Amino acid sequence: MKKKLEKLFENLCCSHCKNSFDENSFTIKRDEEDLTVVGLKCSHCGKDFGMAFLGFGNIEVKDVEPLEVQQGPEPIDYNDVIDAHRFIKNLKGDWSKYLPS
Ligand SMILES: [Zn+2]
C-alpha cells in the first residue's frame, strides 16, 4: 500500500520547502479492507498537509489547513492532489491496477 501511495504523490512537492514527498511523508492511520486513511506530512520541513482518505473506486483528500496550503507561491501540489482525486475516481474500482506494484 505504501508503494502505491508513493506513486500517487511522487509528482507532488511540498508547497512550503519544495521538497518531494517520499515514503517518510506518509503515515498510514488506518488500513482496512475498503478504506485507507493516510496522513501526509512533509518529512523535510514538517509541514502537515492533513489526511487523505482512500477507498475502492474513490479517493478523497481533505486538507486540514486548506487556506495555509493555497496561500503558497505555487499551490500546484494541492491542485495536483485534487486532480489525482478526480483521476482515480474516474477509474472506479480498478484504479490500483494503474499503479506500479
Ligand atoms: Zn516541506
Backbone and ligand atoms as CSV (ligand in chain L), in Angstrom:
chain,resi,resn,atom,element,x,y,z
A,1,MET,N,N,0.833,-1.210,0.000
A,1,MET,CA,C,0.000,0.000,0.000
A,1,MET,C,C,0.862,1.253,0.000
A,2,LYS,N,N,1.906,1.225,0.755
A,2,LYS,CA,C,2.733,2.425,0.863
A,2,LYS,C,C,3.417,2.756,-0.463
A,3,LYS,N,N,3.780,1.716,-1.212
A,3,LYS,CA,C,4.393,1.948,-2.516
A,3,LYS,C,C,3.407,2.619,-3.464
A,4,LYS,N,N,2.160,2.225,-3.381
A,4,LYS,CA,C,1.144,2.865,-4.210
A,4,LYS,C,C,1.003,4.337,-3.847
A,5,LEU,N,N,1.086,4.612,-2.588
A,5,LEU,CA,C,0.972,5.994,-2.142
A,5,LEU,C,C,2.138,6.825,-2.652
A,6,GLU,N,N,3.311,6.230,-2.672
A,6,GLU,CA,C,4.480,6.941,-3.195
A,6,GLU,C,C,4.257,7.325,-4.654
A,7,LYS,N,N,3.723,6.369,-5.430
A,7,LYS,CA,C,3.474,6.652,-6.841
A,7,LYS,C,C,2.411,7.731,-7.004
A,8,LEU,N,N,1.433,7.656,-6.133
A,8,LEU,CA,C,0.341,8.614,-6.223
A,8,LEU,C,C,0.818,10.041,-5.988
A,9,PHE,N,N,1.787,10.191,-5.097
A,9,PHE,CA,C,2.227,11.531,-4.721
A,9,PHE,C,C,3.618,11.875,-5.249
A,10,GLU,N,N,4.176,11.038,-6.115
A,10,GLU,CA,C,5.575,11.223,-6.485
A,10,GLU,C,C,5.823,12.505,-7.290
A,11,ASN,N,N,4.813,12.989,-7.973
A,11,ASN,CA,C,4.996,14.213,-8.751
A,11,ASN,C,C,4.669,15.475,-7.962
A,12,LEU,N,N,4.333,15.289,-6.732
A,12,LEU,CA,C,3.962,16.431,-5.906
A,12,LEU,C,C,5.145,16.876,-5.060
A,13,CYS,N,N,5.105,18.126,-4.665
A,13,CYS,CA,C,6.137,18.595,-3.756
A,13,CYS,C,C,5.514,19.467,-2.688
A,14,CYS,N,N,6.235,19.634,-1.636
A,14,CYS,CA,C,5.779,20.450,-0.517
A,14,CYS,C,C,5.694,21.912,-0.945
A,15,SER,N,N,4.572,22.552,-0.677
A,15,SER,CA,C,4.415,23.953,-1.068
A,15,SER,C,C,5.246,24.868,-0.180
A,16,HIS,N,N,5.734,24.321,0.905
A,16,HIS,CA,C,6.485,25.143,1.851
A,16,HIS,C,C,7.986,25.121,1.546
A,17,CYS,N,N,8.556,23.940,1.343
A,17,CYS,CA,C,10.008,23.839,1.169
A,17,CYS,C,C,10.394,23.268,-0.204
A,18,LYS,N,N,9.386,22.891,-1.018
A,18,LYS,CA,C,9.607,22.417,-2.392
A,18,LYS,C,C,10.278,21.051,-2.493
A,19,ASN,N,N,10.454,20.388,-1.386
A,19,ASN,CA,C,10.992,19.039,-1.444
A,19,ASN,C,C,9.900,18.049,-1.834
A,20,SER,N,N,10.289,17.008,-2.526
A,20,SER,CA,C,9.336,15.982,-2.928
A,20,SER,C,C,8.898,15.165,-1.720
A,21,PHE,N,N,7.689,14.662,-1.803
A,21,PHE,CA,C,7.235,13.739,-0.777
A,21,PHE,C,C,7.895,12.383,-0.994
A,22,ASP,N,N,8.194,11.719,0.061
A,22,ASP,CA,C,8.759,10.373,-0.056
A,22,ASP,C,C,8.036,9.454,0.920
A,23,GLU,N,N,8.544,8.253,1.049
A,23,GLU,CA,C,7.852,7.274,1.888
A,23,GLU,C,C,7.728,7.728,3.338
A,24,ASN,N,N,8.647,8.578,3.751
A,24,ASN,CA,C,8.598,9.053,5.130
A,24,ASN,C,C,7.557,10.150,5.336
A,25,SER,N,N,6.969,10.605,4.217
A,25,SER,CA,C,5.980,11.669,4.310
A,25,SER,C,C,4.597,11.141,4.656
A,26,PHE,N,N,4.427,9.823,4.567
A,26,PHE,CA,C,3.105,9.247,4.785
A,26,PHE,C,C,3.051,8.477,6.094
A,27,THR,N,N,1.938,8.630,6.740
A,27,THR,CA,C,1.671,7.806,7.912
A,27,THR,C,C,0.305,7.162,7.723
A,28,ILE,N,N,0.283,5.849,7.655
A,28,ILE,CA,C,-0.985,5.154,7.490
A,28,ILE,C,C,-1.689,5.090,8.839
A,29,LYS,N,N,-2.799,5.810,8.912
A,29,LYS,CA,C,-3.543,5.895,10.179
A,29,LYS,C,C,-4.465,4.694,10.337
A,30,ARG,N,N,-5.111,4.349,9.255
A,30,ARG,CA,C,-5.993,3.192,9.269
A,30,ARG,C,C,-5.839,2.467,7.955
A,31,ASP,N,N,-5.777,1.164,7.972
A,31,ASP,CA,C,-5.665,0.388,6.746
A,31,ASP,C,C,-6.655,-0.769,6.830
A,32,GLU,N,N,-7.839,-0.511,6.331
A,32,GLU,CA,C,-8.886,-1.519,6.390
A,32,GLU,C,C,-9.181,-2.017,4.987
A,33,GLU,N,N,-10.055,-2.964,4.878
A,33,GLU,CA,C,-10.303,-3.628,3.606
A,33,GLU,C,C,-10.742,-2.656,2.514
A,34,ASP,N,N,-11.593,-1.714,2.869
A,34,ASP,CA,C,-12.119,-0.808,1.855
A,34,ASP,C,C,-11.799,0.649,2.142
A,35,LEU,N,N,-10.925,0.896,3.099
A,35,LEU,CA,C,-10.606,2.286,3.420
A,35,LEU,C,C,-9.205,2.381,4.004
A,36,THR,N,N,-8.435,3.289,3.426
A,36,THR,CA,C,-7.127,3.575,3.991
A,36,THR,C,C,-7.055,5.072,4.291
A,37,VAL,N,N,-6.660,5.378,5.480
A,37,VAL,CA,C,-6.524,6.769,5.891
A,37,VAL,C,C,-5.042,7.070,6.058
A,38,VAL,N,N,-4.590,8.078,5.315
A,38,VAL,CA,C,-3.174,8.386,5.296
A,38,VAL,C,C,-2.950,9.834,5.709
A,39,GLY,N,N,-2.028,10.018,6.593
A,39,GLY,CA,C,-1.615,11.362,6.962
A,39,GLY,C,C,-0.447,11.779,6.079
A,40,LEU,N,N,-0.494,12.992,5.572
A,40,LEU,CA,C,0.558,13.483,4.685
A,40,LEU,C,C,1.273,14.648,5.351
A,41,LYS,N,N,2.559,14.448,5.565
A,41,LYS,CA,C,3.336,15.471,6.256
A,41,LYS,C,C,4.720,15.537,5.621
A,42,CYS,N,N,5.179,16.711,5.305
A,42,CYS,CA,C,6.491,16.859,4.689
A,42,CYS,C,C,7.572,16.363,5.643
A,43,SER,N,N,8.408,15.445,5.143
A,43,SER,CA,C,9.445,14.891,6.008
A,43,SER,C,C,10.667,15.801,6.091
A,44,HIS,N,N,10.664,16.850,5.267
A,44,HIS,CA,C,11.812,17.762,5.266
A,44,HIS,C,C,11.591,18.942,6.213
A,45,CYS,N,N,10.440,19.593,6.086
A,45,CYS,CA,C,10.198,20.767,6.922
A,45,CYS,C,C,9.131,20.517,7.975
A,46,GLY,N,N,8.445,19.359,7.873
A,46,GLY,CA,C,7.477,19.006,8.899
A,46,GLY,C,C,6.100,19.604,8.693
A,47,LYS,N,N,5.863,20.253,7.547
A,47,LYS,CA,C,4.556,20.844,7.307
A,47,LYS,C,C,3.501,19.740,7.182
A,48,ASP,N,N,2.394,19.940,7.881
A,48,ASP,CA,C,1.344,18.924,7.906
A,48,ASP,C,C,0.270,19.270,6.879
A,49,PHE,N,N,0.028,18.354,5.942
A,49,PHE,CA,C,-0.963,18.596,4.888
A,49,PHE,C,C,-2.288,17.896,5.169
A,50,GLY,N,N,-2.398,17.283,6.299
A,50,GLY,CA,C,-3.677,16.696,6.648
A,50,GLY,C,C,-3.803,15.253,6.218
A,51,MET,N,N,-5.053,14.873,5.974
A,51,MET,CA,C,-5.363,13.470,5.746
A,51,MET,C,C,-5.847,13.212,4.327
A,52,ALA,N,N,-5.559,12.032,3.824
A,52,ALA,CA,C,-6.142,11.563,2.578
A,52,ALA,C,C,-6.908,10.278,2.885
A,53,PHE,N,N,-8.116,10.203,2.354
A,53,PHE,CA,C,-8.947,9.018,2.559
A,53,PHE,C,C,-9.023,8.258,1.246
A,54,LEU,N,N,-8.520,7.048,1.222
A,54,LEU,CA,C,-8.510,6.264,0.007
A,54,LEU,C,C,-9.387,5.029,0.187
A,55,GLY,N,N,-10.291,4.868,-0.758
A,55,GLY,CA,C,-11.129,3.675,-0.713
A,55,GLY,C,C,-11.254,3.109,-2.107
A,56,PHE,N,N,-11.862,1.965,-2.218
A,56,PHE,CA,C,-12.035,1.370,-3.547
A,56,PHE,C,C,-12.911,2.262,-4.415
A,57,GLY,N,N,-12.387,2.626,-5.568
A,57,GLY,CA,C,-13.179,3.403,-6.517
A,57,GLY,C,C,-13.173,4.886,-6.271
A,58,ASN,N,N,-12.608,5.305,-5.189
A,58,ASN,CA,C,-12.581,6.746,-4.991
A,58,ASN,C,C,-11.484,7.117,-4.024
A,59,ILE,N,N,-11.098,8.354,-4.079
A,59,ILE,CA,C,-10.131,8.897,-3.138
A,59,ILE,C,C,-10.587,10.293,-2.790
A,60,GLU,N,N,-10.522,10.594,-1.534
A,60,GLU,CA,C,-10.880,11.940,-1.123
A,60,GLU,C,C,-9.725,12.522,-0.332
A,61,VAL,N,N,-9.365,13.717,-0.691
A,61,VAL,CA,C,-8.300,14.395,0.018
A,61,VAL,C,C,-8.902,15.567,0.771
A,62,LYS,N,N,-8.786,15.489,2.043
A,62,LYS,CA,C,-9.306,16.576,2.859
A,62,LYS,C,C,-8.132,17.220,3.581
A,63,ASP,N,N,-7.957,18.461,3.332
A,63,ASP,CA,C,-6.817,19.142,3.937
A,63,ASP,C,C,-7.281,19.881,5.177
A,64,VAL,N,N,-6.581,19.645,6.243
A,64,VAL,CA,C,-6.969,20.296,7.488
A,64,VAL,C,C,-6.573,21.768,7.491
A,65,GLU,N,N,-5.672,22.155,6.586
A,65,GLU,CA,C,-5.268,23.554,6.522
A,65,GLU,C,C,-5.334,24.056,5.081
A,66,PRO,N,N,-6.499,24.065,4.469
A,66,PRO,CA,C,-6.589,24.400,3.045
A,66,PRO,C,C,-6.093,25.807,2.745
A,67,LEU,N,N,-6.398,26.748,3.581
A,67,LEU,CA,C,-6.009,28.123,3.304
A,67,LEU,C,C,-4.497,28.279,3.398
A,68,GLU,N,N,-3.915,27.620,4.347
A,68,GLU,CA,C,-2.471,27.752,4.521
A,68,GLU,C,C,-1.730,27.131,3.329
A,69,VAL,N,N,-2.232,26.026,2.820
A,69,VAL,CA,C,-1.609,25.389,1.674
A,69,VAL,C,C,-1.744,26.259,0.427
A,70,GLN,N,N,-2.927,26.796,0.214
A,70,GLN,CA,C,-3.193,27.515,-1.023
A,70,GLN,C,C,-2.528,28.878,-1.072
A,71,GLN,N,N,-2.132,29.395,0.055
A,71,GLN,CA,C,-1.538,30.719,0.020
A,71,GLN,C,C,-0.052,30.668,-0.357
A,72,GLY,N,N,0.475,29.487,-0.592
A,72,GLY,CA,C,1.861,29.359,-1.026
A,72,GLY,C,C,2.041,29.957,-2.407
A,73,PRO,N,N,3.286,30.256,-2.786
A,73,PRO,CA,C,3.551,30.864,-4.090
A,73,PRO,C,C,3.148,29.963,-5.250
A,74,GLU,N,N,3.263,28.673,-5.092
A,74,GLU,CA,C,2.887,27.743,-6.149
A,74,GLU,C,C,2.044,26.617,-5.541
A,75,PRO,N,N,0.758,26.850,-5.445
A,75,PRO,CA,C,-0.113,25.852,-4.800
A,75,PRO,C,C,-0.427,24.672,-5.712
A,76,ILE,N,N,0.478,24.385,-6.634
A,76,ILE,CA,C,0.213,23.340,-7.617
A,76,ILE,C,C,0.112,21.970,-6.967
A,77,ASP,N,N,0.797,21.784,-5.868
A,77,ASP,CA,C,0.768,20.462,-5.235
A,77,ASP,C,C,-0.633,20.146,-4.737
A,78,TYR,N,N,-1.314,21.135,-4.172
A,78,TYR,CA,C,-2.670,20.907,-3.696
A,78,TYR,C,C,-3.588,20.584,-4.876
A,79,ASN,N,N,-3.467,21.344,-5.953
A,79,ASN,CA,C,-4.308,21.102,-7.118
A,79,ASN,C,C,-4.035,19.734,-7.724
A,80,ASP,N,N,-2.781,19.337,-7.719
A,80,ASP,CA,C,-2.441,18.025,-8.250
A,80,ASP,C,C,-3.088,16.913,-7.434
A,81,VAL,N,N,-3.193,17.127,-6.160
A,81,VAL,CA,C,-3.853,16.128,-5.334
A,81,VAL,C,C,-5.319,16.017,-5.727
A,82,ILE,N,N,-5.934,17.145,-5.976
A,82,ILE,CA,C,-7.332,17.132,-6.407
A,82,ILE,C,C,-7.450,16.467,-7.770
A,83,ASP,N,N,-6.508,16.751,-8.667
A,83,ASP,CA,C,-6.528,16.094,-9.974
A,83,ASP,C,C,-6.414,14.584,-9.806
A,84,ALA,N,N,-5.546,14.166,-8.932
A,84,ALA,CA,C,-5.390,12.732,-8.674
A,84,ALA,C,C,-6.687,12.166,-8.127
A,85,HIS,N,N,-7.337,12.936,-7.312
A,85,HIS,CA,C,-8.621,12.531,-6.758
A,85,HIS,C,C,-9.618,12.272,-7.882
A,86,ARG,N,N,-9.710,13.209,-8.816
A,86,ARG,CA,C,-10.658,13.051,-9.918
A,86,ARG,C,C,-10.246,11.906,-10.829
A,87,PHE,N,N,-8.945,11.816,-11.098
A,87,PHE,CA,C,-8.433,10.766,-11.970
A,87,PHE,C,C,-8.773,9.395,-11.411
A,88,ILE,N,N,-8.475,9.208,-10.176
A,88,ILE,CA,C,-8.692,7.902,-9.564
A,88,ILE,C,C,-10.179,7.611,-9.431
A,89,LYS,N,N,-10.940,8.656,-9.163
A,89,LYS,CA,C,-12.379,8.465,-9.026
A,89,LYS,C,C,-12.967,7.936,-10.336
A,90,ASN,N,N,-12.442,8.440,-11.457
A,90,ASN,CA,C,-12.946,8.012,-12.752
A,90,ASN,C,C,-12.563,6.578,-13.081
A,91,LEU,N,N,-11.551,6.080,-12.413
A,91,LEU,CA,C,-11.109,4.722,-12.662
A,91,LEU,C,C,-11.994,3.699,-11.956
A,92,LYS,N,N,-12.878,4.193,-11.119
A,92,LYS,CA,C,-13.777,3.332,-10.342
A,92,LYS,C,C,-12.970,2.302,-9.543
A,93,GLY,N,N,-13.372,1.051,-9.579
A,93,GLY,CA,C,-12.758,0.094,-8.660
A,93,GLY,C,C,-11.425,-0.449,-9.117
A,94,ASP,N,N,-11.006,-0.079,-10.318
A,94,ASP,CA,C,-9.794,-0.691,-10.864
A,94,ASP,C,C,-8.597,0.235,-10.825
A,95,TRP,N,N,-8.680,1.284,-10.027
A,95,TRP,CA,C,-7.619,2.288,-10.085
A,95,TRP,C,C,-6.253,1.723,-9.707
A,96,SER,N,N,-6.239,0.753,-8.818
A,96,SER,CA,C,-4.950,0.278,-8.309
A,96,SER,C,C,-4.124,-0.420,-9.375
A,97,LYS,N,N,-4.786,-0.919,-10.443
A,97,LYS,CA,C,-4.022,-1.621,-11.466
A,97,LYS,C,C,-3.181,-0.666,-12.308
A,98,TYR,N,N,-3.492,0.630,-12.203
A,98,TYR,CA,C,-2.699,1.610,-12.949
A,98,TYR,C,C,-1.447,2.040,-12.189
A,99,LEU,N,N,-1.350,1.607,-10.991
A,99,LEU,CA,C,-0.182,1.963,-10.195
A,99,LEU,C,C,0.815,0.813,-10.208
A,100,PRO,N,N,2.065,1.104,-10.489
A,100,PRO,CA,C,3.082,0.041,-10.461
A,100,PRO,C,C,3.156,-0.578,-9.069
A,101,SER,N,N,3.319,-1.854,-9.025
A,101,SER,CA,C,3.389,-2.519,-7.719
A,101,SER,C,C,4.828,-2.608,-7.248
L,1,ZN,ZN,ZN,8.290,20.823,3.253
